[in-house]
Amino acid sequence: MKSIFAIGLAATAAATAISSDLYANGDHANHLLTRHDKSETPDKYHKDKDYKDHFDIYAGPESLGGDVVKQFYFNITEVRTNLINGPSRFHYALNDAVYGGEPLVFNEGDEVEFVFDNYAFEETSIHLHGLLQEFSPWADGVPGVTQSVIPQNKRFIYRTRVTDQHGLYWGHSHLRELYGDGQVFSFYVRPASDRPKPFGLLTNSTDEIATLEALNDNPTIIRLSDYTSMPTEEKKVATFEWAFGFLCFDAIIINSVGRQNCPGRDALQALTASNTTTDKGCLNPNVITNSTQEFDADVWFNCNETDTAPPVFEFNYEDGWGVIHFLNHAEHWDMIVSIDEHEVFTFAADGNFHEPLVNDAFIIGVSNRIGVAFRLDKPGEYVMRVAAYQDPQIVSGYAVVRYGMDVSAPVEWTQEPGLPALPPSQPFIDYAGNPVSNATRVMDNLSLRSWPNELVPKAYEAADVTLRLDFNASGTLFWGIAGELYNPLLETSQPPVLTNPDYYLGLNMSIANYPAGSVVDLIHVTAPGNPRHPIHKHFEHVWVLGAGVGSFNYSDTAEAEAAGLPIMWDSPPFRDGWLTLAAPQDEPSWFIVRYEGATAAAVLLHCHILEHQNNGMAFTMLQAQPARGQLPQVPEYYRARANGEELYTPLEFGDADITIPVLIDDFE
């Protein structure tokens, strides 16, 4: 059965009338079916157009006072491809690259313009993940919070000045689950030359310190993600039909290259000690749901091995060191990473320097970035292993680290059943991400210490503001913060919080309000039996003060410490995203972070698992008191468009550029 829908349905008026009971009335899956099916798109759109001349300027920011303005242009288009050499699927591309291709590079202190020309058939918005935005709080890229969406065939310019920040960051769509289909790019901010750097903690050699600093200015950047051949909107509809989450991916990709590995059910069940693990390393959904309903066999059960070769990363043996910055831009899975036979020193997390911590494998949550250095002291080829970390699926991806081959005897790569051919190096972790021995050192993210060392604001005291934001599942698909489900329809049905705060404060749903300049503690208690969550807070980064398992019956952090809970005041991890603790079946877990809310802004907090975020797990904090005049003065080019006062002039395209109507499968 097929249904015909036109692109560009006038959903805004209907969305405005839908109440916050959206998820309770069972209509959400039907609402999704009114969106167009990407499976019918051609290979490319508008590839021969002169992009710059076809757009009305949707925003034209003014200078923010920086000395250097660098411009980066992105054309958002739609393509059909498959990154693991499987069946062709729908993707978004930025400048013809799914997940953005090569990283952008600029310097700490630069003023930067990111110019987006949206040629896709969907509206979007772009969030510059991890940037403080202290001079441009209107440019955070969150629909319904700081801006309205970027319409089809429009340009939007984000202008920001990157001060007091360095390291690896990334940009991604913040509308629905669009980044899972490819609207992702990475960018690296070189640290200022006079910024202190922690490499003297790794070596006493001035030559090696200079080499490490130079390598960190131009590091190898590796992007990690889970990957499936099902586009995100199809997944969304499928999960509502199943009444069960999407917990089975095809592969892990490394710099947009991956392979569907199929080591076999026997090998996978030996790793899980379970006879219900499927051929794809997934939970058997019929067993978990205790049902006989039909789940898609190619999603959950059938493993279709592909033949992609692992990417190879070359390093210069004469440097003596290698430096890599990793980004996990997955939809769902946290990762564990190791390089065979090489210990690594983690020295950066989410763009911030930390004391180097030696380990054999490290954990990187969804949206997080980790910087590592490792010695090039044994020329050859070594396997880099990337596995889903303690998640409901066993899946691994592989790359190869190579250096000094001119002085190393070549070795023959070997191939195990269902896996790619790889160098015969000795692993620290297995296909499931488990340590191969008790001697394997796995980095604990809570053990990181920010550097240079310093006490957190208001150390040993209660914060100015304490927000208790507990996490809990609501049924099998929905996830709440502080007992509430964030309403995604507010992304497109109303002017954003930043320009319309009274409306949202009047709703009093999924929102908190406190003065700018406050020192704020966020206390999360995760309900028994609930998983960990990769949480991201926009704008200011946070200090991770403590975490544990057990009840949390305290009004603030100082009271919790007085009762004996471990709190770290001196140089705790400094992050823009943090992995909470999974809660055992019989007791909760707790987690505390602190930040100084310096910028008057509308700030979003959310789980970075796309399914969780878009099924309710988000929360807004209005970090300003409008009655006291603390809201920023939003420039006219943002304010008018955010409030719907600016007319959207359609562009003139030829008949070949328009595909109306399109077909939508009803997934029977």
N, C-alpha and C positions, 0 to 999 in steps of 0.2 A: 504494500500500500504506500503510495507516495502522495505528498501534499505539496502545493505550490505556494510559495511566499515571495513577495517582492522585497528587495533589499531596501533598507532605510525605512522600516516600519515606524510610524509615529507612536513610539512607546512612552514618551515622556509624560504625556497627560495621564495615561493609564497608570504609569508607575507612581505618580504623585498621589493617586487615590488609593494605592495599595497600602495597607496598614503594616505595622511592624509585626503583625501576626502572619506574615508571608509564609514562614516555614511551617506554621502549625496547620495551614489549611490544605496542604498537599498540592498546591497549584504551581509550585516552582518548576517542576519538570515540564509542565505544559508551557509555562512562560519561556523556557529555554528553547522549545521547539519552534518558536516564532523567529529564531535567528537563522541566518543562512548557513547552508552546509558548505564547508570549505573543500569537500572532496571533488567539487565540480569546477574548481578554478583552473585556468590554463597555466602553463609553465611560468610565464612572466607577465607583469602588467607594466605598460608605459616605458619599456626599457629604452625606447628610442627617443624619448621626450627630452627636451631641455628643461630639467627639473626647476632650475632657479627662476625661470621666466613664467611659470605656469601657476604660481601661487599668489593669492592675496596674503599680505603680511598679517598674521594673526596676533603677533606680539612683537614689539620693537623696543626692547629694554634700553634704558639709559645707562651711562657709565656708573660703576660702583666705586670708582676711585683707584683702580689698579693701574700699574704702570704698563702692563702688557695685556693686550687683548688677543686671544687666540680663538679662531673659529673652526668648528668641526661641523660638517654638513652630513645629514643622514637622510636617505630616501627610504621610506618604509613602503615595501611592496609585498606581494604575495607570490610564493613559488611552490612548486611541487618537487619534492626530493625525499631522500631518506638517508639519514646520517650513519646508518649501520648496514647499508647495502641491502635493505629489505624492500618491501613493497612501497611504491611512491605514496607520499602523504602530503597534506597541506602544511605549509610553514609560512611564517612571516620572515622577511629578510630585511636587514639593515645594510644598505649599499651592496645588495646582492649576496650578503653573507648571513646565513642562519646563525643566531647567537653572536653576531657582530664581528667575527673575524679578528684581525690583529688589534691589540689594545692601543688606545690613544695614550700619548705621553706628553705631559707638560710639567711645569715647575711649581713648587710651593710659592705662593704669592701671586701667581698669574690670575688675571681676570679672563674668563673663558665664556664663549658662547657655544651652546649646543643647538644647532638649527635642525629642526625636524620637519620634513615635507611628507605629509601622510597621504600616500597614494593607495593605501589599503582600503578595502571596503568596510572597515570597522573604524570607529573612533578609537582614540587611545589617550594615554598620558604617559609621561616618562618621569620616573623618580631617580634622582642621582643619589644612589644608596650610600649612606655613610657620611655625606657632606654636612657640615655644620650649618650652612646657609645663614650665617649670622648677619650678613648684609642683604640677604634676599630671601626672607622667610616666605614670600609668595611664590617662590620658584621650586618648591619641594616636590611638585608633580603628583599630588594625590587628589584625584577627583572627589568632590564632596567635602574635602578638607581644606585644600589650598587653592584649587582651581576647578574649572569645568573641563570637560574632555576636549581633546583636539579633534575637530570634525574631519570627516573624509575630505580630501582635496584641500586641506588647509596647512599653513605653516605655523609653527610655534617656535619661539626662540627662548631658551632658558639661558639667562646670563647670571653668572655667579662669580664671586671672587674667593679663591681657595686660600685662606690664611690659616696659619697654625695647624696645618694638616699635611700629611704626606702618606705615601704608601699606595696600596691597591684598593680601588673602589670599582663600582660598577653602576650602570644605568639599566633600567628595565621598565617595561610598561607596568603601571599600577592599576590598570583597569581589569577587573575580573581576573581570569587566568591567562591573559594574553602572553605574558612573558614565557610561559611554558611552550608556546608555539614558535618562539624564536626572537621576540623583541627584547634582546639582551645585548649589551656591549660592556667591555671593561675599559678602565682607564687608570693610568698609573701616574702618581704625583711624586716627582723627584724631591727628596728632602732638601731644604736650603743648605747651602754649603757650610753655614755657621751653626747648624743644628747639631747638638751632641748626638753621637751614634754609639751603639753598644758593642761595637766589634772589638774594642779593646778588652772586653770580657772573654773573648774567644781565643785571643792570641796576644803575646807580648811583642811580636814582630811588627815593626812599623811598616815594612813592605807589605806584609799580609793584611794589615789593617787598611792600608791604602787600596789594596786590591779588592777587599771586601766592600769598601765604600764605593769604589767604581762599579763593581758588579751590582750593588744594590741600586745604583743610579740607572742601570740598564739590565734589569734582571730577566731571566726566563719567566714567563707568565703562563700558568697552566690553569685552564678552566675545566671544572668537573661538573657532570650532571647525570641524573638518571634520564632514561629515554624510552619512549614507547612510540609505536607506529599509529596510535590512535590520537587524533587532535583533541585539544582540551575540551571543546564544546561537546564533542561526541562522548568523551569520558564523563562529563557532567551529567548528561542525559542517562548514560548507562548506570551510573551510581544510583540515581534516583529510581531507576527500574529495578536494580538489584536490592535497594535499601541497604547498601553496603559500600564501603569506601574502596577507592582504587588503590590496591596494594600489591600490584604485580606489574613491573616494568620489563622491557625487553633487554635493556643493556645499560651499562655505564659508559658515557662518552667522555673523551679527553680531548680538549680543544676541537670539539665538534666531530670527532672521529670515534667510532665504536664498532663493536662486533657482538652479535648475539651468541653467547657461549652456551653450550649444551653438554656439560660434563656427565649427564645421565642421572636418572632418578636414584639409582643405588648409591652413587657417590654423594648426592645431595642429602639423601636420607641418613647416610652415615654421619654427615656433619651436623644434622639437626637432631639426630637420635629420635626421629619421628617417621612413621610409615605413611604419613599423610602429606608429606611435602611433594609438590607437583614437579614435573619435568623442568619447569622454569624456576625452581627454587622457591616457590610461593606457598603460602598457606592454602590448603584446599578450602575454598569458600563454602562448599556444601557442608563440610565438617564444622567449620567455625559457626555458620548460621544454623546448623542442625536442620537443613532444608534440602529438598530435592529440586529446587528451582534450577533452571538452565542458566549457567554462567557461560559467557563467551569463551569457547575453548582456546582460541588463539591468544586471548588475554591471559588466561589463568593456567592453562594446562599444556598446550603444545609448544615445544621449543623448536624453533626453526633456525638452525645454525646458519650464520652468514660467514663470509670469508674475508672480512676487512683485516688488513695488516695493522699491527699496533703502531702508533706514532713513535718516532724516535727523536730524542732530544740530545743534541750534541753539545759538549762542553769542552773548553780549551784546557787540556791537561796542564799546560804551563802556568795557568792561573793558580793552580793548587787548591782552589775552592770553587764550588758551584753555589749559586744563589737562585732560589725559585720562590716566587710568590704564587700561592694557590688560591683560587676562588671556587667555592661550591655554589653554583647557581641552579641547583636541582629544584624540581617541583616538590619532592617528598623526602628523599633519603639523605640522612647524614652520612658522612664517609669516614673511613679510616684509610690512611695512606702510609706506604713504606717504600723504601728503595733497598732492594736486596743488598746485604753485606755492607751497608753504609749507615752509620748512626747520623742523625741530623740534629741540628741545633735550631729550635724555634726561637726566633728573635723578634717577630712582629705578629700582631693579631689585630685584624680589622683596621689596618693602617697605622697602628700605634706600636712604638717600640716597647719591647718587654725584655727582661733579663733573659739571655740565652738559656734554654733548657734542653739538655741532651735527652734524646729518646731514639727508639728504633721505629716507632710508628706513632702517628698523631691523628687526632680526631678533628674533623672540620664539619661543623654544623651547616645546615642549609642557610645560605646568604653570607656565611663567614669567609674571612680571608686569613691565611696563615703564611708567614714568610719564614723560610728555612735556609740555612747554610750547611754545606757538607764538604768534607775534604775529598779531593780528587787524588787519592793515594794508591790506587790499584787499577791501572789502565785496563779497560775492557768494556764489556757490555753487561748491563744489569737490569733486571726487571723492576719496574715501578708497579706496585700493586695498589689498586683502589677498590675497596669493597664497601658495600652498604654496611653501616655500623649498627649492630644489634637491632636491626629492623626486621619486619615480618617477611622479608625476602632475602634469600642468599643469592647474591649476584656480584660479580667482579668485572673490572675492566683492567687493561694492561697497557703500559707504555714501556719504552726502553730508554735507559740512560746510557750514553756512550761517550767515552773520552780516551785519548791516548792510543788509538788503534794503530798508529804508526810505530809504536814501540811495544805493542801487545800482539801475541799470537792469536790469529782468528780462531773462534770457537764455533762449532756447529750448533745451530739452534735445534731444539727438540720440541716435539709436539705430543701432548697428551690428548686422549679422546675428547672431542667436543671443545677444545681450547685452541688458541692460536699457537703457532711456532714461536718459541721464546728462548732467550739465552739460558743456559743451565746454571743460573746463579742461585744462591741459597737464600730462601725466604725467611722473613720474620713473622709473616702472617699467612694464613691459608685462604682458600677461596671464599670462606665465610667471614673473613676478617678476624678470625681468632688467632691469638699468639700461638706460634708453633712450639714454644717451650716457655717454661716459667722464667727463663732469663730474658725474654723479650720485654723491653721497656716501652710501655704505651703511655703517651703524654696525657696527664690529667689537666683539662682546661682550667680547673680551679687552682692548679699549682703555679700557673703563670704569675709573675710579679711585674707590674708596670714599671717602666724605666724612663727617665731618671726616677729614683725612689722618692716618694713624698706621701704625707698623710692625706687622707681624703678630707673634703670640707666637713667641718663640724665633727671631727673625729671624736669618738667616745661619747657622743651626744645623740639625742633624738634629732631627726630631721625637722625642718620647718613644716613640712607636709608629709604625711604618711598615707599612701594609697594601698589599700588591701584589694588586690586584683587576683582573685582565685580563678583556677582553671578547672573546667569540668566538661565531659562529654554530655551531649543532650541527644539521646538515642544513638543510632549507629552512624549518623552523617554529620551532626551539628556539634559545634564546639563553642562554649561560652566563656566570657571573661566577666568576672564579678556578677555572675548569675544572669547575664544578658547576652542576647545574640545581636551582633552588629548588623544593621539593615543595609545590604549592598545597593538597594535601589536609591539610597540617598546620594550615591555617587553621581547620578545623572538627573535626578528629579528636582534638586534644589540648588541654589547658589551655595558655595562652600562655606564651611565654618568660619574661615578667616574674614569673609566679607559679610556674613550673615549670622553672627554668633548668637543673637537673642533667640532665633528660631530653634537652634539646636539645644541651647540651654533650657529653653521652654519644654522641649521634648523630654529632657532629662533621661536620655537613654544612651548607654555606652559613651558617656562623656563625664569628665571631671574638670573643675575650674580652680585655678590657684594663681597667685600673683607671679609675674615674671621676676626672676631673681631668687626664687625660692630654692632651697636645698630640699630635694624630694627623695623619699624612699619608696620603692615599689616592693611590696611583699606579695609573692605568689605562693599560694598553697594549692598543690595539685591533688585532686581527689583520689582515694584509693583505687588501684587498678588502672589508672590513666597513664598514658605514655609520657615521655619527655616531649618538650616542644622547643623548637628553635625560635626564640623571641627576638624581634627587632624593634628598636625604638628610633624614630626619626629625630633629626637635629642632634642635640648633645649626646655624647657617649656616656656610658655609665661605669661606675666601679662595682665590681661583683664582690659584695661584702661577705656572703656566706650561703651555705646550702646544707640540707640534711634531710633525713627521713624521720618522721614522727609528727606528733601534733604540734601546732603553733597557736598558742592561746595568749598571745601578747599584743599589747596595743602599739608597740613600736620597737625599733631595733635595740635601743638602749635597754629596754625592759627585757627583751629576749636575751641579750648578753648577760644581764645581771642574773638571769635564771640559769646560766651555764651554756647557752648555745654559742658555738664558735663563730666569732665575727672578726674579720680581717680589716683593720683600719690603715695599716702601713703598706702602701703600694700593692693593693689587690689588682686583679686583672682589670684592664680598661678597655671596654668593648662597645661596639654598637649593636651586637647581637649576642645572645647567650643561650646555652642549652640548659633547660631546667632538668630536674631529676625525675626519672620515671618513678611512680609511686607503687609500692607493693600492693597486693590485693587486699591486705588487712590494715593498712595505715597510709596516711598521706605523706607527701614530701613538701619541703618548703624551700624558698629561694628569695634572696634579698639583693637588690641593686640600689645604688644611690647615684644621683646626678645633680648638677647645679643648673637649674632651668634659666639660663641667662638670657636667651632670646625670646622676646615676645612673639608668640607663634601659635598656630594650631598644629598640634603634634599627634601623629598616629603611632600607636603601639599595636603590634599584631604578631601572630604566629606566622612564620614564613613558609610553612607548608601550605601550598596554594589551596588545596582542598579545605584545610582548616580555616584559613583566613577568609575565604569566600563563602564559607558556611557558618560564619558568625564570630570567628575568633579575632576580633579587632576592637580597639577602644581609642577614643579621641581624648586628648588632654588640651584644653584651651589654656595655654600658658601665658595668660594675660587677664587683667580685669578691665573689661570695657568701660565700666563706670568710672574708673580711675584714669582713663585715657591711655591705657597701656597697649592697645592694639597698634600694630605698625601701620604707617600710612602707605597703603597699597598703591603703587603707581597706576595711572589711569589705564594704560594698555592692558594690565591684568584685571583691574577692578571691573571695567566695563564688560569685558568678555566673560568673566566669572559670574557676573550678575545677569547675563543674558541681554545686555543693553546694546551690544555690538551686532550688527547685521552680518550674516554669513553669506557672502556673495558666491553663488555656485560658479565653478569653472566650466569652460566650454570644452567638452571632449567629443571626439567622433563616435560614430555608432560602434566601432570596434572596441571602444573602451568600456562599454556598458553591457552588463549581463543581467538583465531583468526579464523574466523571473529566474530563480534558481530552484533546484529540487532539494527537498529535505526528506531524508529517510525517517520513517517513524519507528525504526529499530524493532520491528516485529520479528 
